[in-house]
Amino acid sequence: MGRTFIFMHCVVVCLFFFCIVESEAKQPLAPALYVLGDSFVASGNDNFQNTDAKANYAPYGIDFPNGTTGRVTNGLTLVDFYAQWLGLQVPPPYLLFNQTEKHTEGFNYASGPAGIRPETSTVDHGVFLSMDKQVELFKKTAQEYLPPLFGNPDELKDYLSKSIFLVVIGRNDYTQNFLSPKYNSSKKWNMKQFAEIITDELGSKILDLYTVGARKFLVFEIDAMGCEPAFYEKQKNECSDKLTSYISTYNHKLEVELQILAKTVRGAIFALAKRYQLMYDLVAYPTRFGLKDSLNPCCPVSQSGLCLPNQAPCQDRKSRVFFDAIHPTEAVYSIIANQCFNGTGLCGSLNLQELVSK
């Protein structure tokens, strides 16, 4: 009996270590994941910036393995899920990374208040990484940090061409610009003009990334902002019509812009994540997705819509759509990430796995 137990124990241990070796030896689906965007994909760049738009306090990160990090939710974000499924390390926040270390699996440049327009969020939120700054930091990465880590320019070019560039941005250009009385954007342009301007500008920034080697882009629509607790019209029991109109116009212009880029920019491939309808459905029909509460934030929130510091959140986080009054829970990020990773609805004719194989 003793010998049998020892033998079986050895078998289990060997199998365990075999699984580890096999897992470590498995090649990632893409060489790197680079992230640009706003609070929906941010992971800590704002922690040491002179901005009030931070999430480096409890209850944010209550379900994250490392606790509070700067992620604006209770646990994992889209970035964490995609990195895991691609077989990569989670891209570290660029500003928190020790540049003397060697790392080739991507960086996260996202910053909570960021918008496409350079002036977006600047009135209220101090110093942060605008989209322009994020693009510049990637250029610095591609032109200064990465070259010494590769044998020759052709190797670096091949690496960048196969890497995934996740872009999630645009909402702040409305809430912290066009719709704010502190800016004059709505006086200069109407709804359609503004949508055209910012999608054109986003296209230009994508071209800037392209010029230094980026080729594979996963770009997210703005979600159904008007259905978030911060904007939901509870008296009417409906999403904000005004926001819905603005965001629908932007999302249409974004799709057109990416179609134009796909036809005119040689070698570039674009996947569009149409998250607007999915978020609308999550709010309208949460039980279809195994969720319950889609109208209330999980944590007590301030006027900004963010969680109040060190206040206890709800206990049923796995059944909630929203963690604060703006940002989804890990449960929802998992649904969104999964549908775009290997599904056919959210990302249309090209999901992330297909983008990788192109």
Protein Blocks (a to p, Z undefined) as FASTA:
>chain_A
ZZmmmmmmmmmmmmmmmmmmmmmmpccfbfbdcdeddfklgghlmmmpccfbbcbbcfeh
klgfnlpnhiacfbdcfklmmmmmnopacdddfklpcfkbccfebpafbdfklcfblkgo
klmnopaddfklmmmmmmmmmmmmmmmmpfbfklmmmmmmmpccdddehjlmmmmmmmpc
kbcklmmpcfklmmmmmmmmmmmmmmmmmmnopabdcddddddfklpmklocfknopacf
klmmmmmmmmmmmmmmmmmmmmmmghiacddddfklmmmmmmmmmmlnopablmbcfbdc
dfkopacehiacdfklmlcfbfblmbccfklmmmmmmmmmmmmklnomacfklmmmZZ
